[in-house]
């Protein structure tokens, strides 16, 4: 019997903040008025990420308004050590993303985003003595930041290239007051969810709890950590509590909870927790985006699809909240493009890309070398995924014929 699930490490202790990891003056204000909000770079999430997860060389690039001395642009950065394996490839300066950060958009002030972007590019050029190459991962290509960024790069004559494109499932409902989930989901998805819900209801009484206050969030997080550690992530040693990242996660959620920007939805069956999803919201007040950051379920209840039911019912509740507030309703699933469940639940597709920028006017050899390494890396990963899909399909066929 595996003992991985019970090998739980103590929570990692946070590091003390430094000048490089403290946000610049005006950072908190900027996070609420960025042209394109990024919850992972808000102080509520980024500060505990720096404290618990960041490599020692991670810091901030900042653009400062010369008159007000306030921050008008911020992005966490580090040198991408080991990104290209053993190859002696120059290391680009990269926007830093920890394992739980899946949006890479820097924060830039909405009043003059292009001035802020110019300031960030200048700061990246002066950040250290490394190659003058900047990597910006996971940018929404249909977002406002992308439009301003490309305009600035073209105006400065800087070489840049998209190294990878991908998409994520989500929702984008302009008028939630007159829209239900049945209106946006396929008939097949609706029928599948209703069938699963009937099976679960037949198993016993069910209830959906929603935690929004700090005390209820704290208790709901305890339940989530236990569910996650009891499943396959605990077995593999990747559950938050197993690897000691629960301190970071709890701090981030409770920080967001102060502004009612976090919720934990827990599904109960016969009084027992069988699924839990932690949701977070971007700081945009008029156009918020909700994201299911982490989800876990009781794998003994897998035939009843508790995770899918939990996500569906939470989505319906958040849709109702948007209707009450008179706001558009958006979800970014944060899931990979191959996520079957996310694709069925949320039919909209957000378009994203990774961008590589040559900061040197006139171009640099380092940029061309790194671009070749990025291209080779993407091709190798694509080939590996294709091979794994083929092996899984072959295994499925073999099992069916035995």
N, C-alpha and C positions, 0 to 999 in steps of 0.2 A: 504494500500500500504506500502511495506517495505521501511524504511528509511535508511537501512544499507549502501546502495551504496553511500549515500551522507554524511555519518558520517566519514569524512576523517580526520585523525589525522595529526598534523604537523610532519614533518620529525624528527626522534629522533636525538638529538645532539650527536656527537661522544665523547667518553671519551678520555682523554689525554693518550698517550702511557706510559707504565711503563717498567721497566727493563725486566719483564717477558713476555711482549707482543711485545717488539721490537725484530726484528730478530737478531740473533747473527752475529758476524763479518764474512763477506763472504757469507751471506745468499742469497743476490741477485745473486751472481755468481753461487752459488749452484743450484738455481732454474732453471737456464738455462742449466745445465750440469748434471742433475740427471739421474740415470740409467733408471728411468721411470717417466716422468714428470707428475705433478699433478697441473693443473691450479688453483685449489682451495687453494693450499698451496703456490702458488707464492706470493711474497710480494704485487703485484698489487691487489690481492683479499683478502689475509689473513689479511693484515694490516687494511683495512676498516672493515673487519669482526670482528677483535678484538675490534676496536673502537666503532662499532655500536651494535654488537650482542652478544658478548662473556659474559658468566657468570663471576663473579668476580674471581672465583678460576681457571680460564683458563690461562695456560701458555705454554711455550715451553720446550720440551726436546731436547737437542742438543748434537751432537757428534763433538768434536773439534780435529783437527789434532794437535798433540803436537809440531810439528816442525814449521808449518806455522801459527798456531793459528787461522786458518780459519775453518769455519763450513764445515763439511763433511756429516752431517746428521741433519735433523730437523723434528719434528712433534709436532703440537699443542695438548695439553692433558688437561684433567680434570677428576675429580672423577665423575663417572656416578651416580649422585644423583637421587633417585626416579625411577631408571630404572626398578626395580622389585616390584614397588608398595609398599604396607604397610609391606611386608615381611622383617624381620630383617636380610637381606642378606648383606654380605660384599660388598663394592663398589669397582669395578675394576678401575684401571687407564685406561682411554679410550682415543684414538685419538679423538679429539674434532671435531664434525661436526655440523655446524649450519643448519637450515632448508633448505638452498639452496646449501649445499655442499654434493655431492653424489659420491665422490671418496675419499677413506681414505688412499691412499698410501703415506707413509712418503717420504720426499725427501732424497735420499742418493747419494753420489757422484759416478759417473760412473767409476772413475779411480780405486777405491777399495771399491766396495759396501759392501763387507762382513765386512771389518773393520768398515765401517760406521754403519752397522746394529748392530754389537757388541757394538759399542759406544752408540747407542741409547738404547739398552737393559740395559746397565749399568746405563745410565742416568735415565731410567724409574725406575729401582730398587732403586735409590737414591733420587727419586723425592720428596717424602714425607714419612710420617710414616704410610701410608695406606697399605692395603693388597698387597703383591707382585704379582699382577695379572694384565696383560696388555691385553686390548681388541683392536684389529685392525679391523675396519669395512671396508667393500666394497673394497676388494683387488681383482685385476684381477688375477685369478689363471693361466692364460696363459701368464702372464707378467714376465719380467725379475726380478722385485723386489721379487715376490713370490718364484721364484726358489732360489734366494740367501738367502732369509729369512729362508726357510725350511732347507736349507743346514746348516745355522748357528745354528738353533735350535737343529738339530740332532747332530751337533758337540759338542754343549754345554750340550746335554742330558736333555734339558728342555721339560717338558710335554706341549703339545699343542693340540688343537682340533678345527676342523671346526664346528661352531655352526649353520651356515646357508649357503646354496648355492642358488644362483639365477643367472639369465641371463638378459642381456639387448640387445635390438635391436641395430643394427648399420650397418656400411658399412666397408669393407676392400678390396679396389681395388688396386692391385699392379701396374697396367698399365693403368692409366686413359686416356692416349693418344689414346688408342685403345678400350676404353670401354664407352658405354653410359648407362644411367639409364635403358633403355629398355632391355639391356643385363643382368642386375642383378635383376630386379624386375619381379615378376610373370606376366603372361599375364592378369590375372584377375585384378591385381593392376593397370597395365598400362591402361587397358580398363576403369576401374572405374575413374581414374584420368582424362583421356581424356574426358570422358563423363561429369564430373563435370566442367572441364574447358570450354567446349562448352556451358553449361548452364550459367556459369558466363559471358562469352563473349556475349551471347545473351542478357544478362541483361543490358549491356552497355560497354563502353570502360574500359579496364583494363590495369594496369601498375604495374610493380614491381620496387620499389626503393631500392637501397642498400646504406646504410650510412657507411662510413669507416673513414672519418676524424673527428676530435674532434667536430667541429661546427655542422656537419651533424648528428653525433651520439647524441649530446645533444638534438637536435630538434626531432630526431626519438624516443628517449627515452620518451620525453614528450607525443608523440602520443601513444607509447606503454602503459605508465601508465594510460592514459585516457581510452584506449580500455579495459585494464584489469579491471579497477575499474568500468566500465559500465556493466560488465557481472556478472556471478554467483559468482566469487571470491569477487567482491565488495559487493554483496548481503550477502555473508557469512562472510564478514569481514576479508578475507584472502588476498586481493589484496595488492601488495607492498605498494602503497600509503595509503591505508586504515589503515594499521597497522604501518605506519611510517618507513618502511624499504626501502623506495625509495632512501634515502640518501646513505645508504650502496651500493645499487645496482648501482646507478648512478656513485658513486666514483669508484667502481670496474671496471665498463665498460669503463669509461674514462681513468682510469689507463692502462687498457689493450689496449685501443685505441692508446695510445702513440706508442706502438710497432706493430700497425695494427693487433692486436690479438682479435679484436672484430668487429662485423658487426651487423647491424640491417636491416632486410629485411621487407619492408612494402608493402602490396598489396593495390592498389587503385582501386576502382570501381566508374566510373563517377567522378573522382577527390576526392573521400572520402576514408579515410583509413578504410579498413574492416578487415585486419589481420596484425599482426606484430610478428616477431620472433627475439629474441636477441641471436646471436651466439657468442661463445667464442672459442679460439684456445689454445691448449697447447703450451708450450714454445719450444718444439722440432722443430728445424729448418729443419732437414732432413726427419723427419717422423711425421709431425703434425697431431693432431686429432682435428676435429671440433665438437662442441657440441651445440645443440639448447637448451640454458639454460632456457629461458622462452618464452612462446608464448601466444598470446591473439588474439581474433577476435570479430567482431561485431555479437552478437548472433541473431540479426534480419536477418542476411544474412546466417544463419546456413544451410538452404536448398541448398546453393550453395557451401558448403564445403570450405569456404575461408581459414581456417587454414591448411587443407591438401594441398590445391593448393599452398599456401605460402611456406610450408615446401618443397614440391616437387620442385618448381622452384628455391628456394634457394639452394637446394641440387645440382641441375643441374648447377647453376652458380658456386658453389664451386668446383664441379667436373671439370669444364672448367678451373678454376684458377689453380688447381693442375696439369692439363695437360700442361698448359702454363709454369709452374715452373718446370716441370719434376719431380714431387714428387708423391709418393703413396698417395692415398686418403682414409682417414679413418674418420668415424663418430661414436661417442658414443652418442646414443639418450638421455642418462641420464634418460630414462623413466622406469617405473616399467615393470616387465615381463608380466603384464596383459594389457599393452597398445596396443590396436588394431591398431591404426593409425601408431604408430612407427613400429609395426611388419609388416605392409603392405608396408610401404615405404622403410624400410631398412632390408633386409633379413638376414644379418649376425648376429650372436649372440656372444656377449662377455660374458665370464664366470666369475662370481665374487663369493666371499665368505667372511664371517666374521670369524676371527680367535681369539681364546682365548689362552693366553700364561701364563704358570706358571713360573714366573721369579726366583722362589726359587730353587736352586739346591737341588735335592732330593725330591722336591714336597712340597706342602702346603695344609692345610685343607681348606684355603680360596678358592683356585683354584677349589677344588672338589665341594664346596658349590655353588660357582658362576656358574660353569659349569651346575649343576643341575638347577639353576635358569634360565640360558639362554635357556636350553632345554625346560623347562616348558613355558617360554615366547614365544618361536617360535611355539610350539605346540598350545598354546592358540590363537595366532594370526592366524595361519593356519586354525584352527577350526572356528574362527570368519569369516574369508574370505569365507570359504566354506558355512557357514550358510547364509551369505549375497548373495552369488551367487545363492543359492537355492531359497531364497526369491524373488530375481529379476526374476528368471526363472518362478516362480509360478505367479508373478505379470504379466509378459508378456503373459503367457498362458491365464490368467484370462481376460486380456484386449482383447486378440484376440477372445475370445469366447463370449464376451458381445455384 
